Amino acid sequence: MTRGKPEQRSLPRLPVQVQVSVRSGQSPASTGLTRDLSRNGIFFYTDSQIHAGSNLEMVLLLPPELTQGEKQWVCCQASVVRVEQAAGSGQIGVAAHIRNIATLPEIPE
């Protein structure tokens, strides 16, 4: 019987789709859509060229499941661990390890 790769994640990822603003180095900010995320990892799809090993700064609205009950805007620093071509869409799938999360203040409407 064939076994899959052993699970390396320290926290389970939730299947959540939220918009994410992504910046890598001096490149202009781009956007993406998450497939899943946890407090220390994220997978998202984007049209931008992002390479394995890149450092990212991301801004997104974490869902209540990850913030003890309330949505929260956060800024994250992350390292790209894997990049893959998304089947049929022309987009790129990016898996990244989140090193740091900072809560952003709410902006009154």
N, C-alpha and C positions, 0 to 999 in steps of 0.2 A: 504494500500500500504506500502511495506517495504522500509525503507530508509537505504542507506549505511552509513558508518561512516562519520562524518563531516570532511571536508578537513582541515588538520592541518598544511600543508605546507605554509610558508610565501612567497615563490617564486615558480613559476611553474617549473616543471622539464622538460627538453628536452630529447626526446628519442635519445640518442647518444651512440654509441658503440666505446669505446677507451680502450686500454690496461691500466691497473693500477697496479703499484707495491705497495704491502701492507706489512706493518710490524706491529705486535702486540706484545708489551712488548719486551721480550728478544728472541722471536721466530725468526727464519731466515725469510728473505723477501720471499714473495710469489707473484704470479700474479693473476690477475682477468680481467674480461671484464665487463665494465659498461653496464647497461640496460638503465639507465637514470640518469641525474644529473642536478644540479642547483648550484648557488653560495653558497648555505648553506646545500645541501643534495645530497646524492649519493646512488644508488642501483647498486650493482655489483654481479657477480657470480664468485665463486672461488672453488678450490678443497681443500683449507686449512680449518682447524677447527678454526672457529672464534665464539666467544660467545657474546650474548647480554650483554651490559654493558662494553665491552672491549674498550680500547682506541687504536686508529689506527693512524699510520703515512702512508700517501699515496703520491705517486708521479705519476702524469699523465699529459698528454698534453690536456689542455682545448681547445675546438673548438672555432672558431671565434664568434659563437652565444653567447658565455658567456664572451668574452674578448673584446668587442667593435671592432671586425674586424680582429684580427690576432690570430693565434694559440699561446698558451703560456704554457710553462712548469711550473708546480706549485707543491709545497709540501703542503699537508693539514694535519691538526690534526683533528680527528673526533672521535665521540662516537657512538658505535653500538647501535641502538635502536630496531632492529628486525633481527632475523635470521630465515630463512625458507629453507626447503628442496626443491630444484628445481625438478619439475616433470620429471621423466624419464632420467635425465642426471647424477645423482649421485653427482651433484654439490650443493653448498650451496649458497643461495641468501642472501645478506647482505644489510640492509638499515642502513645508518649512517647519523648523523647530523654533518656537517662540522663546527667546532668551529673557525678555523683559516686557512687562505690561504696565502702562501708566494710565490711570483713569483721567479722562478729560472733563473739564467743567461743563455743566449743561449750559446750552445757549438758549436764553429765553426767546420765545417766538413772538 
